[in-house]
Amino acid sequence: MTAPVYFDHHATTPVDPRVLAQMLPWFTRQFGNPHSVDHAYGWAAEEAVEAARAQVAALIEADPREIIFTSGATEANNLALRGLAPALAVAGRTEIIASPLEHPCVMACLEALAADGFTVRFLDVGAAGVVDPAQVARLLGPTTGLVTVMAANHEIGTVQPIDEIGRLSRAAGALFHVDAAQAAGKIPLAMAEIDLMTLSAHKVYGPKGIGALALRRAVRPLMRPLILGGGQEQGLRSGTVPVPLAVGFGAAAALAQAEQGAEAVRLARLRDRLLDRLRTAGLPLHLHGDPARRLAGNLNFRIARLDAEAIIQLVRDQVALSVGAACASAQRTPSPVLRAIGLGEADALAALRIGLGRGTTEAEIELAATALIKACRDLGA
């Protein structure tokens, strides 16, 4: 049976063959521990990790010394928020300003910090799903310790004005954290106005199992590690750095940096073609989130009066797509992201998420459009 077209690139991306080619030698011939300082195997592995660190740093205009490798974005987000908490508490800056569109791992951290005595204030993002910097400015105060706003949303794809929010936060003496797992490699990013940035390799055609927290050096003394042991990664993340994964992350970052501009143009054209096909068919389609300020490969929409799961069941042999975040897809509950932009329970449960990617072709767009149109018509649209 032919595999369905893959339209779920927000959940994960395939490892690019060019990335895999660079990883493979580090599983077998070059297998050294990068923390072994007494022989050539360790030196070679350490050199490879540091080269990868520099590639990841270049993607976000950071200093390589600011990159802390982790097991993924979830750990990086936990390290950023929970690792800062003790220092913020001592300084009396126990208020956190957050977007309500954050990934579940960030929301879980915020819930835990609230239980520990922090005050979490959520921003209003409106129907467009975009943070207004003016609202951030109004909420910032002398007890604000941290602002956390993701760069691009994992469901509705909206892109936030993070540089402006970062400037406002810094002027108020608050630190600014950005979850850029979905944004890195898709839009230009820079650490200039950001204190902490979360990254993930498997969202950018690298391997699963590795991510990073980019951390400004001025913030480093404030951080407390969550994982203790040998003191690797500047004492912030103990454990042997997995060389093949680090090499893959670096290679993926370098490819994304070189290709992201042209790829964004290509994906936007394909996305708009798919949207046009669905609308031209007369489907009662409602787009979620800002129509322009969004990732080039993202669509999130509902078809009036139709259930998303019913549509997915009819197209699953032809198109692989989802209703939202992969980590929460087993739970049949309305997406907090969609509720935050004003959707009621029924409309939120009707939402479909489409994520186009590097391998998406025009032929796949046509196949998916045909399958979706037929499914919706079969369901009575």
PAVOKE-655523 format. One record per residue: residue in one letter; x, y, z of N, C-alpha, C in turn. Coordinates in steps of 0.1 Angstrom, whole numbers, padded with zeros to 4 digits, always signed. Layout:
aXYZXYZXYZ;...
***
This chain:
m+0008-0012+0000+0000+0000+0000+0009+0012+0000;t+0005+0022-0008+0013+0035-0008+0011+0043+0005;a+0022+0048+0010+0021+0055+0023+0013+0068+0020;p+0005+0072+0030-0002+0085+0029+0007+0097+0028;v+0003+0107+0022+0010+0120+0021+0012+0125+0035;y+0024+0130+0039+0027+0134+0052+0025+0149+0054;f+0014+0153+0061+0011+0167+0063+0011+0171+0078;d+0020+0165+0085+0021+0167+0100+0035+0171+0104;h+0041+0181+0097+0055+0185+0100+0056+0193+0112;h+0045+0197+0119+0046+0204+0132+0049+0193+0142;a+0044+0181+0140+0047+0171+0150+0061+0166+0150;t+0066+0163+0138+0080+0160+0136+0083+0160+0121;t+0096+0160+0118+0101+0160+0105+0110+0148+0102;p+0110+0143+0090+0120+0132+0087+0134+0137+0088;v+0143+0129+0092+0158+0133+0091+0162+0135+0077;d+0167+0146+0073+0171+0149+0060+0183+0139+0057;p+0183+0132+0045+0193+0123+0041+0207+0129+0042;r+0208+0142+0039+0221+0149+0041+0226+0149+0055;v+0216+0150+0064+0219+0151+0078+0223+0137+0083;l+0216+0127+0079+0219+0113+0083+0233+0109+0078;a+0237+0113+0066+0250+0109+0061+0261+0114+0070;q+0259+0126+0076+0269+0131+0085+0269+0125+0099;m+0257+0119+0103+0256+0113+0116+0262+0099+0116;l+0260+0091+0105+0263+0077+0106+0277+0073+0111;p+0288+0080+0107+0301+0076+0111+0303+0077+0126;w+0295+0085+0133+0297+0087+0147+0290+0077+0156;f+0283+0068+0149+0277+0056+0156+0287+0044+0156;t+0296+0044+0147+0304+0032+0145+0319+0035+0145;r+0325+0041+0135+0339+0043+0134+0344+0053+0144;q+0336+0064+0146+0340+0075+0155+0331+0075+0167;f+0333+0066+0176+0324+0063+0186+0328+0069+0200;g+0338+0077+0200+0344+0082+0213+0334+0090+0221;n+0337+0091+0234+0330+0099+0244+0336+0113+0243;p+0327+0123+0240+0333+0137+0239+0339+0142+0252;h+0336+0135+0263+0342+0140+0276+0354+0132+0280;s+0359+0123+0271+0371+0116+0274+0383+0125+0269;v+0391+0129+0278+0401+0139+0275+0415+0134+0273;d+0416+0120+0274+0430+0114+0274+0434+0108+0261;h+0425+0108+0251+0429+0101+0238+0422+0107+0226;a+0426+0102+0215+0422+0108+0202+0407+0106+0199;y+0402+0094+0204+0387+0092+0202+0379+0102+0209;g+0382+0106+0221+0375+0116+0228+0377+0130+0222;w+0389+0133+0218+0392+0146+0212+0384+0148+0199;a+0383+0137+0191+0376+0139+0178+0361+0141+0181;a+0356+0133+0191+0342+0135+0194+0339+0149+0200;e+0348+0154+0208+0346+0167+0214+0346+0178+0203;e+0355+0176+0193+0356+0186+0182+0343+0185+0174;a+0337+0174+0172+0325+0173+0165+0313+0179+0172;v+0313+0177+0185+0302+0184+0193+0303+0199+0193;e+0316+0204+0194+0317+0218+0194+0314+0224+0180;a+0317+0217+0169+0314+0222+0156+0299+0222+0154;a+0292+0212+0160+0277+0212+0159+0271+0224+0168;r+0278+0226+0179+0273+0237+0187+0274+0251+0180;a+0285+0252+0173+0286+0265+0165+0276+0266+0154;q+0272+0254+0147+0262+0255+0137+0248+0258+0142;v+0245+0253+0154+0232+0256+0160+0232+0271+0164;a+0243+0275+0170+0244+0289+0174+0242+0299+0162;a+0248+0295+0151+0247+0304+0139+0233+0305+0134;l+0225+0295+0136+0211+0295+0131+0203+0306+0138;i+0207+0310+0151+0199+0320+0158+0208+0332+0162;e+0219+0333+0155+0229+0344+0158+0233+0345+0172;a+0237+0334+0177+0241+0333+0191+0256+0330+0192;d+0262+0331+0203+0276+0327+0206+0275+0312+0209;p+0284+0304+0203+0284+0289+0206+0284+0286+0221;r+0291+0295+0229+0292+0292+0243+0278+0294+0250;e+0268+0299+0243+0255+0301+0248+0246+0289+0246;i+0250+0279+0239+0242+0267+0235+0244+0256+0245;i+0234+0252+0252+0234+0241+0261+0226+0229+0255;f+0232+0218+0252+0225+0207+0246+0216+0200+0256;t+0204+0196+0252+0195+0189+0261+0189+0177+0254;s+0180+0170+0260+0174+0158+0253+0163+0162+0244;g+0159+0175+0244+0148+0180+0235+0143+0193+0240;a+0132+0198+0233+0127+0211+0237+0120+0210+0251;t+0114+0199+0254+0107+0198+0267+0116+0200+0278;e+0128+0193+0278+0138+0195+0288+0143+0210+0288;a+0146+0215+0276+0151+0229+0275+0141+0239+0281;n+0128+0237+0279+0118+0246+0284+0118+0244+0300;n+0118+0232+0305+0119+0230+0319+0131+0236+0325;l+0142+0235+0319+0155+0241+0324+0154+0256+0324;a+0148+0262+0314+0147+0276+0313+0138+0282+0324;l+0126+0276+0326+0116+0281+0335+0119+0277+0350;r+0121+0264+0352+0123+0259+0365+0137+0262+0370;g+0147+0262+0361+0161+0265+0364+0163+0279+0369;l+0155+0288+0364+0156+0302+0368+0148+0305+0381;a+0138+0297+0384+0129+0300+0395+0135+0304+0408;p+0145+0296+0413+0151+0300+0426+0157+0314+0426;a+0164+0317+0416+0170+0331+0415+0160+0342+0415;l+0149+0339+0407+0138+0349+0406+0132+0351+0420;a+0130+0340+0427+0123+0341+0440+0132+0349+0450;v+0145+0346+0450+0154+0353+0459+0154+0368+0456;a+0153+0372+0443+0153+0386+0439+0139+0393+0441;g+0129+0385+0445+0116+0391+0447+0108+0393+0434;r+0113+0387+0424+0106+0389+0411+0098+0376+0408;t+0087+0375+0414+0079+0363+0414+0067+0364+0405;e+0067+0373+0396+0056+0374+0386+0061+0370+0372;i+0053+0362+0365+0057+0357+0352+0045+0361+0343;i+0049+0367+0331+0039+0370+0321+0041+0360+0310;a+0030+0354+0305+0030+0344+0295+0019+0345+0285;s+0022+0340+0273+0012+0338+0263+0004+0326+0266;p-0009+0326+0264-0018+0314+0266-0016+0304+0255;l-0008+0307+0245-0006+0298+0234+0006+0288+0235;e+0012+0288+0247+0024+0280+0249+0022+0265+0247;h+0033+0258+0245+0033+0244+0244+0029+0238+0257;p+0023+0226+0257+0019+0220+0270+0031+0218+0280;c+0043+0217+0276+0054+0215+0286+0056+0229+0293;v+0055+0240+0286+0056+0253+0292+0045+0255+0301;m+0033+0252+0297+0021+0254+0306+0022+0246+0318;a+0027+0234+0317+0029+0225+0329+0039+0231+0339;c+0050+0237+0333+0060+0244+0342+0054+0256+0349;l+0046+0263+0341+0039+0275+0347+0030+0271+0358;e+0023+0260+0356+0014+0255+0367+0022+0251+0379;a+0033+0245+0377+0041+0241+0389+0047+0253+0396;l+0051+0263+0388+0057+0275+0395+0046+0283+0402;a+0034+0283+0397+0023+0289+0404+0020+0282+0417;a+0021+0269+0417+0019+0261+0430+0030+0264+0440;d+0042+0269+0435+0053+0272+0444+0053+0287+0448;g+0042+0294+0444+0041+0308+0449+0043+0319+0439;f+0046+0315+0426+0048+0325+0416+0034+0329+0411;t+0033+0342+0406+0021+0347+0400+0022+0347+0385;v+0013+0339+0378+0014+0338+0363+0003+0347+0358;r+0006+0356+0349-0004+0365+0343-0004+0362+0328;f-0015+0358+0322-0016+0354+0308-0021+0366+0300;l-0015+0367+0288-0018+0378+0279-0031+0374+0271;d-0037+0384+0266-0049+0382+0257-0043+0383+0242;v-0046+0372+0235-0040+0371+0221-0051+0374+0210;g-0064+0375+0214-0074+0378+0205-0076+0367+0194;a-0085+0369+0185-0088+0359+0175-0077+0356+0166;a-0068+0366+0164-0057+0364+0155-0046+0356+0161;g-0046+0354+0174-0035+0346+0180-0022+0353+0180;v-0021+0366+0182-0009+0373+0182-0008+0382+0194;v+0003+0382+0201+0005+0390+0213+0007+0405+0209;d+0000+0414+0216+0002+0428+0214+0013+0433+0224;p+0025+0438+0218+0035+0442+0227+0031+0453+0237;a+0021+0461+0233+0016+0472+0242+0010+0466+0255;q+0003+0454+0253-0002+0448+0265+0009+0442+0274;v+0020+0437+0268+0031+0433+0276+0037+0445+0284;a+0038+0456+0277+0043+0468+0284+0035+0472+0296;r+0021+0471+0294+0012+0475+0305+0014+0465+0317;l+0017+0452+0315+0017+0443+0325+0031+0442+0332;l+0041+0446+0326+0055+0446+0331+0055+0455+0344;g+0061+0450+0354+0063+0458+0367+0075+0454+0374;p+0078+0460+0386+0090+0458+0393+0091+0444+0399;t+0080+0436+0399+0081+0422+0404+0081+0412+0393;t+0080+0417+0380+0081+0408+0369+0095+0402+0367;g+0096+0389+0368+0109+0383+0367+0111+0377+0353;l+0101+0372+0347+0102+0365+0334+0090+0367+0325;v+0093+0368+0312+0082+0369+0302+0085+0357+0293;t+0075+0349+0290+0077+0337+0281+0067+0337+0270;v+0071+0339+0257+0062+0339+0246+0069+0331+0235;m+0062+0321+0230+0068+0313+0219+0069+0321+0206;a+0079+0317+0198+0081+0325+0186+0071+0322+0175;a+0067+0309+0174+0057+0305+0164+0049+0294+0170;n+0036+0294+0168+0027+0284+0175+0027+0271+0168;h+0027+0260+0176+0027+0247+0171+0014+0242+0165;e+0003+0250+0167-0010+0246+0161-0015+0255+0150;i-0016+0268+0154-0021+0278+0144-0010+0285+0137;g+0002+0283+0140+0013+0288+0132+0016+0303+0133;t+0009+0310+0142+0011+0324+0143+0025+0328+0148;v+0031+0338+0142+0044+0343+0145+0043+0355+0154;q+0050+0355+0165+0049+0366+0175+0060+0377+0173;p+0057+0389+0177+0067+0400+0176+0078+0399+0188;i+0086+0389+0187+0094+0386+0199+0105+0396+0201;d+0111+0402+0190+0121+0412+0193+0116+0424+0200;e+0104+0429+0197+0098+0440+0204+0095+0436+0218;i+0089+0424+0220+0086+0420+0234+0099+0419+0242;g+0110+0414+0236+0123+0413+0242+0128+0426+0247;r+0127+0436+0238+0132+0450+0242+0124+0455+0254;l+0111+0453+0254+0103+0458+0265+0106+0451+0278;s+0108+0438+0277+0112+0430+0289+0125+0435+0295;r+0135+0436+0286+0148+0440+0291+0148+0454+0297;a+0140+0463+0292+0139+0477+0297+0133+0477+0311;a+0124+0467+0313+0118+0466+0326+0125+0457+0336;g+0137+0452+0332+0145+0444+0341+0140+0429+0342;a+0132+0425+0333+0127+0411+0333+0134+0403+0322;l+0136+0390+0325+0142+0381+0315+0131+0377+0305;f+0136+0373+0293+0127+0369+0282+0130+0356+0277;h+0121+0346+0278+0123+0333+0272+0114+0331+0260;v+0120+0325+0250+0112+0322+0238+0114+0307+0234;d+0102+0300+0233+0102+0287+0228+0102+0288+0213;a+0113+0285+0207+0115+0286+0192+0115+0272+0185;a+0110+0262+0192+0111+0249+0186+0104+0248+0172;q+0093+0255+0171+0086+0254+0158+0091+0265+0148;a+0097+0275+0153+0102+0286+0144+0116+0284+0138;a+0125+0278+0146+0139+0277+0141+0139+0270+0128;g+0147+0276+0119+0148+0270+0106+0137+0274+0096;k+0127+0281+0101+0116+0285+0093+0115+0300+0091;i+0119+0307+0101+0119+0322+0101+0132+0326+0107;p+0137+0338+0103+0150+0343+0109+0148+0345+0124;l+0158+0341+0132+0158+0343+0146+0172+0349+0150;a+0171+0357+0161+0184+0362+0166+0182+0364+0181;m+0193+0361+0189+0193+0362+0203+0194+0376+0209;a+0196+0386+0200+0199+0399+0204+0190+0405+0215;e+0177+0402+0214+0167+0408+0224+0162+0397+0233;i+0168+0385+0233+0162+0373+0240+0173+0368+0250;d+0168+0364+0261+0177+0359+0271+0178+0344+0271;l+0167+0337+0268+0167+0322+0268+0159+0318+0256;m+0164+0308+0248+0156+0303+0236+0157+0288+0235;t+0146+0282+0234+0145+0267+0233+0145+0263+0218;l+0152+0252+0215+0153+0247+0202+0151+0232+0202;s+0147+0226+0191+0145+0212+0189+0150+0207+0176;a+0158+0196+0176+0164+0191+0163+0153+0185+0154;h+0144+0177+0160+0135+0169+0152+0124+0178+0145;k+0123+0190+0148+0114+0199+0141+0120+0206+0129;v+0133+0203+0127+0141+0210+0117+0149+0200+0109;y+0143+0188+0107+0149+0177+0099+0162+0171+0105;g+0163+0172+0118+0174+0165+0125+0168+0154+0133;p+0176+0147+0141+0172+0135+0149+0164+0139+0161;k+0155+0129+0165+0148+0130+0178+0158+0127+0189;g+0155+0133+0201+0164+0130+0212+0174+0141+0216;i+0174+0152+0208+0183+0163+0212+0176+0176+0209;g+0179+0185+0218+0175+0199+0216+0185+0208+0223;a+0182+0220+0225+0191+0230+0231+0184+0241+0238;l+0190+0246+0248+0186+0259+0254+0198+0269+0251;a+0194+0279+0244+0204+0290+0242+0202+0300+0253;l+0213+0303+0260+0213+0310+0272+0223+0321+0272;r+0219+0334+0273+0228+0345+0273+0238+0343+0285;r+0251+0346+0283+0261+0344+0293+0258+0352+0306;a+0251+0363+0304+0248+0371+0316+0238+0364+0325;v+0230+0355+0319+0220+0348+0327+0225+0335+0333;r+0236+0330+0328+0241+0318+0332+0243+0317+0347;p+0248+0327+0354+0250+0325+0369+0237+0324+0377;l+0225+0327+0370+0212+0326+0377+0206+0312+0376;m+0212+0304+0368+0205+0291+0365+0209+0280+0375;r+0199+0272+0378+0202+0260+0386+0199+0248+0378;p+0208+0238+0377+0206+0226+0369+0194+0218+0374;l+0188+0211+0365+0177+0201+0369+0183+0187+0370;i+0193+0184+0362+0199+0171+0362+0214+0172+0367;l+0217+0165+0377+0230+0165+0384+0238+0153+0380;g+0251+0154+0380+0260+0143+0377+0274+0148+0374;g+0279+0146+0362+0292+0149+0358+0295+0163+0355;g+0285+0172+0355+0288+0186+0353+0290+0190+0338;q+0285+0182+0329+0287+0185+0315+0278+0197+0311;e+0280+0203+0299+0273+0214+0294+0273+0226+0304;q+0285+0230+0308+0287+0241+0317+0281+0239+0331;g+0279+0226+0334+0273+0223+0347+0258+0224+0348;l+0252+0227+0336+0237+0229+0336+0230+0217+0331;r+0237+0207+0325+0230+0195+0320+0239+0184+0320;s+0240+0177+0332+0249+0166+0333+0244+0154+0324;g+0254+0146+0319+0251+0135+0311+0260+0136+0298;t+0264+0124+0293+0272+0124+0281+0264+0129+0269;v+0270+0139+0262+0264+0145+0250+0264+0134+0239;p+0252+0131+0233+0252+0120+0223+0258+0126+0210;v+0270+0122+0206+0277+0128+0195+0269+0127+0182;p+0264+0115+0178+0257+0114+0166+0245+0124+0165;l+0238+0125+0176+0226+0134+0176+0230+0149+0175;a+0241+0152+0182+0246+0166+0182+0251+0169+0168;v+0258+0160+0162+0263+0162+0148+0250+0164+0138;g+0240+0156+0140+0228+0157+0132+0221+0170+0135;f+0220+0175+0147+0214+0187+0150+0222+0199+0143;g+0235+0198+0144+0243+0209+0138+0241+0209+0123;a+0241+0197+0117+0240+0196+0102+0226+0201+0098;a+0216+0198+0105+0202+0202+0102+0201+0217+0103;a+0208+0223+0114+0207+0237+0116+0214+0245+0104;a+0225+0239+0100+0233+0246+0089+0225+0245+0076;l+0218+0234+0073+0210+0233+0061+0198+0243+0062;a+0192+0243+0073+0180+0252+0075+0184+0267+0073;q+0196+0270+0079+0201+0284+0077+0203+0288+0063;a+0208+0278+0055+0211+0281+0041+0198+0281+0032;e+0188+0274+0036+0177+0271+0027+0164+0277+0032;q+0163+0283+0044+0150+0287+0050+0143+0298+0042;g+0150+0307+0036+0144+0318+0028+0136+0312+0016;a+0143+0305+0008+0137+0299-0004+0126+0289-0001;e+0128+0281+0010+0118+0271+0014+0105+0278+0019;a+0107+0289+0026+0095+0296+0031+0086+0301+0019;v+0092+0306+0009+0085+0311-0003+0078+0299-0010;r+0085+0288-0011+0079+0276-0018+0067+0270-0010;l+0069+0269+0003+0058+0264+0012+0046+0273+0012;a+0048+0286+0013+0037+0295+0013+0029+0294+0000;r+0036+0292-0011+0029+0290-0024+0020+0277-0024;l+0026+0266-0019+0019+0254-0018+0007+0254-0008;r+0010+0261+0003-0001+0262+0013-0013+0270+0007;d-0010+0281+0001-0020+0290-0005-0028+0282-0016;r-0021+0273-0023-0027+0265-0033-0037+0256-0027;l-0033+0249-0016-0042+0240-0009-0054+0248-0004;l-0052+0259+0002-0063+0267+0008-0073+0271-0003;d-0067+0275-0015-0075+0280-0026-0084+0268-0031;r-0078+0256-0032-0085+0245-0037-0097+0242-0028;l-0095+0242-0015-0106+0239-0006-0117+0250-0006;r-0113+0262-0007-0123+0273-0008-0130+0273-0021;t-0123+0270-0032-0129+0270-0045-0140+0259-0046;a-0138+0248-0038-0147+0237-0038-0160+0241-0031;g-0160+0253-0025-0172+0257-0018-0174+0252-0004;l-0163+0247+0002-0164+0242+0016-0166+0254+0025;p-0174+0253+0036-0175+0263+0046-0163+0263+0055;l-0152+0268+0050-0139+0268+0058-0137+0280+0066;h-0133+0278+0078-0129+0289+0087-0115+0288+0091;l-0106+0297+0087-0092+0297+0091-0090+0302+0105;h-0081+0295+0112-0078+0299+0126-0065+0306+0127;g-0064+0318+0133-0052+0325+0135-0050+0335+0123;d-0041+0344+0126-0038+0355+0116-0035+0349+0102;p-0042+0353+0092-0040+0347+0078-0026+0350+0072;a-0019+0361+0077-0007+0364+0071+0005+0362+0080;r+0003+0365+0093+0014+0364+0102+0015+0350+0108;r+0020+0341+0099+0020+0327+0103+0031+0320+0096;l+0035+0308+0101+0045+0300+0094+0040+0296+0080;a+0050+0296+0070+0046+0294+0056+0040+0281+0054;g+0043+0271+0061+0037+0257+0059+0025+0254+0067;n+0020+0263+0074+0009+0260+0084-0005+0264+0079;l-0014+0255+0081-0029+0258+0080-0036+0252+0092;n-0045+0259+0098-0053+0254+0109-0067+0259+0106;f-0077+0250+0104-0090+0254+0100-0100+0244+0104;r-0113+0248+0103-0124+0239+0105-0134+0240+0094;i-0141+0230+0091-0152+0230+0082-0165+0230+0090;a-0173+0240+0088-0185+0242+0096-0193+0229+0096;r-0197+0226+0109-0206+0214+0112-0200+0201+0110;l-0187+0200+0107-0180+0187+0106-0171+0185+0117;d-0169+0172+0121-0160+0169+0132-0146+0165+0126;a-0136+0170+0132-0122+0168+0126-0119+0153+0126;e-0122+0146+0136-0119+0132+0137-0125+0124+0126;a-0138+0128+0122-0145+0121+0112-0138+0123+0098;i-0133+0135+0096-0126+0138+0084-0113+0130+0083;i-0106+0130+0094-0093+0123+0095-0095+0108+0092;q-0105+0103+0097-0108+0088+0095-0110+0085+0080;l-0117+0094+0073-0119+0092+0059-0107+0094+0050;v-0098+0102+0054-0086+0105+0045-0073+0098+0050;r-0074+0091+0061-0061+0086+0068-0053+0077+0059;d-0059+0070+0049-0051+0062+0040-0044+0070+0029;q-0048+0083+0027-0042+0091+0017-0034+0103+0022;v-0039+0108+0034-0032+0120+0040-0030+0118+0055;a-0018+0121+0060-0016+0121+0074-0016+0135+0079;l-0026+0138+0087-0027+0151+0093-0032+0150+0107;s-0033+0160+0115-0037+0159+0129-0047+0170+0133;v-0051+0168+0146-0060+0178+0151-0053+0188+0160;g-0040+0186+0163-0032+0195+0172-0019+0189+0176;a-0015+0193+0188-0002+0189+0193-0001+0174+0195;a+0010+0168+0190+0012+0154+0191+0012+0149+0205;c+0017+0157+0214+0018+0152+0228+0005+0152+0235;a-0006+0158+0229-0019+0159+0235-0029+0152+0226;s-0025+0146+0215-0035+0141+0205-0043+0129+0210;a-0039+0122+0220-0046+0111+0225-0058+0116+0234;q-0058+0128+0238-0068+0134+0246-0079+0141+0238;r-0091+0136+0238-0102+0142+0230-0108+0154+0238;t-0100+0164+0240-0104+0176+0246-0101+0188+0238;p-0108+0199+0239-0106+0211+0231-0092+0216+0233;s-0085+0220+0222-0072+0226+0223-0072+0239+0231;p-0063+0240+0241-0062+0253+0249-0058+0264+0240;v-0050+0261+0229-0046+0272+0220-0059+0278+0213;l-0067+0269+0208-0079+0273+0201-0089+0280+0210;r-0090+0275+0222-0099+0282+0232-0093+0296+0235;a-0080+0297+0235-0074+0310+0238-0077+0321+0228;i-0079+0316+0215-0083+0326+0205-0098+0327+0203;g-0105+0322+0212-0120+0325+0213-0129+0314+0207;l-0124+0302+0203-0132+0292+0198-0140+0285+0209;g-0153+0282+0207-0160+0274+0216-0156+0259+0215;e-0161+0251+0224-0157+0237+0225-0159+0230+0212;a-0171+0231+0206-0174+0224+0193-0165+0228+0182;d-0163+0241+0180-0155+0246+0170-0140+0242+0172;a-0136+0242+0184-0122+0237+0187-0120+0223+0183;l-0130+0215+0186-0129+0200+0183-0130+0198+0168;a-0134+0208+0161-0136+0206+0146-0123+0210+0139;a-0113+0214+0146-0101+0220+0139-0092+0209+0134;l-0086+0212+0122-0076+0203+0116-0063+0211+0114;r-0052+0205+0117-0039+0211+0116-0031+0205+0105;i-0026+0213+0095-0018+0208+0084-0005+0215+0085;g+0006+0207+0084+0019+0212+0084+0027+0207+0072;l+0029+0216+0062+0037+0212+0050+0052+0212+0053;g+0060+0205+0045+0074+0205+0048+0083+0204+0036;r+0095+0201+0039+0106+0201+0029+0103+0191+0017;g+0096+0180+0020+0094+0170+0010+0080+0172+0003;t+0072+0182+0007+0059+0184+0001+0060+0188-0013;t+0052+0182-0022+0052+0185-0036+0039+0190-0041;e+0038+0196-0053+0026+0201-0058+0016+0189-0060;a+0021+0178-0065+0013+0166-0067+0006+0162-0054;e+0013+0163-0043+0008+0159-0030-0003+0169-0025;i-0001+0182-0029-0011+0192-0026-0024+0188-0033;e-0023+0185-0046-0035+0181-0053-0042+0169-0048;l-0034+0159-0044-0039+0146-0039-0047+0149-0026;a-0040+0157-0017-0046+0160-0004-0059+0168-0006;a-0059+0178-0015-0071+0186-0017-0082+0178-0022;t-0080+0169-0031-0090+0160-0036-0096+0151-0025;a-0087+0146-0017-0092+0137-0007-0100+0144+0004;l-0095+0156+0008-0102+0164+0018-0116+0169+0013;i-0116+0173+0001-0129+0178-0005-0139+0166-0006;k-0135+0155-0010-0144+0143-0011-0149+0139+0003;a-0140+0139+0013-0144+0135+0026-0154+0145+0032;c-0151+0157+0030-0161+0167+0035-0174+0167+0029;r-0174+0164+0016-0187+0163+0009-0194+0150+0013;d-0187+0139+0015-0193+0127+0020-0199+0129+0034;l-0194+0138+0042-0199+0140+0055-0210+0151+0055;g-0213+0156+0043-0224+0165+0043-0221+0180+0041;a-0209+0183+0039-0205+0197+0037-0210+0203+0024;
***
